[in-house]
């Protein structure tokens, strides 16, 4: 709440709008709250081993997805760097 109070009067450094994007907050907050409620319920219902296994699987999935995106970005940037540094004939 303190962070919100501190950032509420601030403006975007380059655009004429508030620093906080309230539209994004209104869209993301309900799903975050539902995820929190479901997580708490599952944590109470499921055994610790199952909860830990689900968290490890989620971590593995997000790690693989992030690594693939990073590799794709690296390949794109390397290609752009190679083609931009070549001397034109």
C-alpha positions, 0 to 999 in steps of 0.5 A: 500500500505504501508503494502505491501511495508513493507512486500514485502522484508520479508521472511517466517520464516520457509520456503524458500519463500516470506512472501506474497503468491502471488498465493493466492492474484492473486486468491482472489483479483478479487473476492474481487473486484467483491464483492465490486463493486456488494456491492456498486451497490446494496447499491445504488439500494436497500432501506436501510431496505433491505440492513440492512436485507441482512446484518443481514441474512448474519451475522446470516448465518456466525455465525451459520456456524462458531458455527457449525464448532467450536462445531465439532472441540470441539467434535473432540478435546474432544474425542482425549483428552479423548482417549489419557488420558486413561491408557492403560490396 
